[in-house]
Amino acid sequence: MKAEMEVRTANRISSCGAILAVLLLNFRSTGVATVTSSAPLTTAQVVERMVAMNRARAEALRGYTATCVYHVENADHDRSADLVVKIAYLSPNRKESTIISWSGSSALRNYVLNRLREGELEAMQEENRRRTDMNPENYDFTLVGYERTGPNNFYVMEVVPKIKNKFLFRGRIWVDAQDFGITRMEGAPAKNPSWWTTHIEVDHSYCKVGDFWLPSRIESVAQVRLFGRSVLTIIYKDYKLIEAHPIETPTLASALPLGTRVTKN
């Protein structure tokens, strides 16, 4: 009976993992953020630069390796599991992973962590990436703030998906004011993945590796009917760029503002 309960709990949490797999394709900033009243650019200008620079970085980054540490726990039922994986990404849509170690609940590992890895591979497919890209085809954007954290400035934008899809995201994104990379995403799925999941919160942070913004930490907290609060965390470390080309400055409808820098290798 206890084993059956563990499997059921794992199945509920796995819905949260599927959402994270898609969000992986689209860094919590340290220090105290100061919100300023005026931003140098409009919503349309920020989105234009963000989309153009994301595309330029995607074309320039041909491959990297990293270590990925997964952790899932359900405190109400005193269950947890860990998985450490070596990943290798090759542009445009190839991702390989090798298990280094695992521990904890076998049900959580099999029904959550392994399914999450499978979902990540599925999310790499071109059609799935196109449907979930952070661009005006999939989202409406509203500029709501301009923050300064230490020496860095960020545009804060509300994003609302144009259709209700459990793999799309509703919330806020932080866009670096210098190179227009997304540095953080915080919110929830546009649609709950199942009746069992009453609420999901996702916080996705990025770190800069060379000229590229890559996943740093993802934390998802889900409230699951009958099973309580479940937490899924993914940490990325030990990045190595194995092939990266110079980033080509994109052609924009309007000129980049004064002070904007696009770093080239």
C-alpha positions, -999 to 999 in steps of 0.1 A, spaced: 0 0 0 28 24 9 46 16 -24 14 22 -43 9 56 -26 45 65 -35 39 58 -72 6 78 -72 24 107 -56 52 105 -82 27 105 -110 12 138 -98 45 155 -94 56 143 -129 30 168 -144 52 196 -130 83 180 -145 68 181 -180 63 219 -177 99 224 -166 111 205 -196 96 231 -219 107 260 -198 143 248 -202 143 260 -237 131 296 -230 196 333 -127 180 348 -100 198 381 -97 217 387 -65 216 419 -44 189 444 -38 169 455 -68 160 492 -73 129 499 -94 131 530 -115 101 548 -129 112 552 -165 127 528 -189 149 539 -219 129 516 -243 93 508 -250 77 473 -248 80 468 -285 116 479 -286 126 455 -258 108 426 -274 123 433 -308 158 433 -293 152 403 -271 139 381 -299 167 392 -323 195 386 -297 180 352 -287 180 341 -323 216 354 -328 228 336 -297 211 304 -307 228 305 -341 262 312 -325 261 285 -298 268 251 -314 275 230 -284 282 228 -247 285 203 -218 273 206 -182 264 187 -151 227 187 -141 216 179 -105 179 170 -101 162 168 -67 125 161 -60 109 158 -26 75 155 -10 78 164 27 43 153 36 51 117 27 88 120 36 100 109 1 129 124 -20 151 114 -49 183 128 -65 198 123 -99 231 136 -113 235 137 -151 262 148 -175 245 165 -204 258 175 -239 240 199 -262 246 200 -299 228 226 -321 201 227 -332 181 201 -314 204 173 -301 208 167 -264 225 137 -249 226 127 -212 245 102 -192 236 92 -156 264 97 -131 246 88 -99 212 85 -83 197 80 -49 165 80 -29 129 69 -38 129 47 -68 93 57 -76 101 94 -77 132 87 -97 114 66 -123 81 85 -125 94 121 -121 131 125 -128 134 100 -157 102 114 -172 116 148 -169 147 138 -188 125 123 -215 104 155 -217 135 176 -221 145 155 -252 110 159 -266 111 196 -260 142 199 -282 122 190 -312 119 219 -337 81 221 -337 78 221 -299 105 248 -297 87 269 -322 54 267 -303 69 277 -270 95 303 -280 93 336 -260 82 358 -290 51 378 -301 37 348 -320 32 329 -287 29 357 -261 17 392 -253 42 414 -235 38 444 -212 67 464 -198 61 469 -161 94 480 -146 130 488 -150 152 475 -122 188 481 -112 206 453 -93 242 463 -85 258 474 -118 232 457 -140 198 470 -153 168 448 -162 136 453 -181 108 436 -162 79 424 -184 46 407 -179 41 378 -203 7 363 -212 4 334 -235 -20 338 -265 -35 303 -259 -42 283 -228 -16 255 -230 0 238 -200 34 241 -217 32 279 -220 41 303 -192 23 332 -175 42 355 -153 72 378 -155 106 378 -172 137 399 -165 156 410 -196 192 423 -194 193 459 -206 228 455 -222 225 423 -243 187 416 -240 191 381 -227 164 366 -205 180 363 -170 150 351 -150 114 338 -155 89 336 -126 53 325 -128 31 295 -135 18 274 -164 -10 290 -185 -31 259 -177 -29 234 -149 -16 201 -163 -42 180 -145 -71 181 -120 -47 167 -93 -25 197 -95 -41 228 -79 -12 253 -82 23 254 -96 49 281 -92 81 281 -113 112 302 -108 138 298 -136 172 315 -133 200 318 -159 237 325 -156 260 339 -183 286 315 -197 308 335 -221 283 355 -243 254 331 -237 226 329 -211 222 293 -200 200 276 -173 214 280 -138 186 269 -114 149 259 -118 126 254 -89 90 244 -92 66 241 -62 34 222 -68 3 218 -46 -11 183 -53 -46 172 -42 -44 147 -13 -5 146 -14 4 182 -4 34 203 -14 60 189 -37 92 206 -48 113 199 -79 147 215 -82 173 214 -111 208 229 -107 232 233 -137 269 236 -131 304 230 -147 294 245 -181 320 241 -209 314 256 -243 326 231 -269 318 251 -300 307 288 -301 308 312 -330 310 350 -328 275 366 -322 264 386 -352 247 419 -343 212 416 -356 196 441 -379 167 459 -361 138 480 -373 153 508 -352 188 515 -341 201 501 -308 200 528 -281 232 546 -270 251 526 -244 239 492 -257 268 468 -262 268 435 -280 298 415 -271 316 395 -298 342 367 -294 
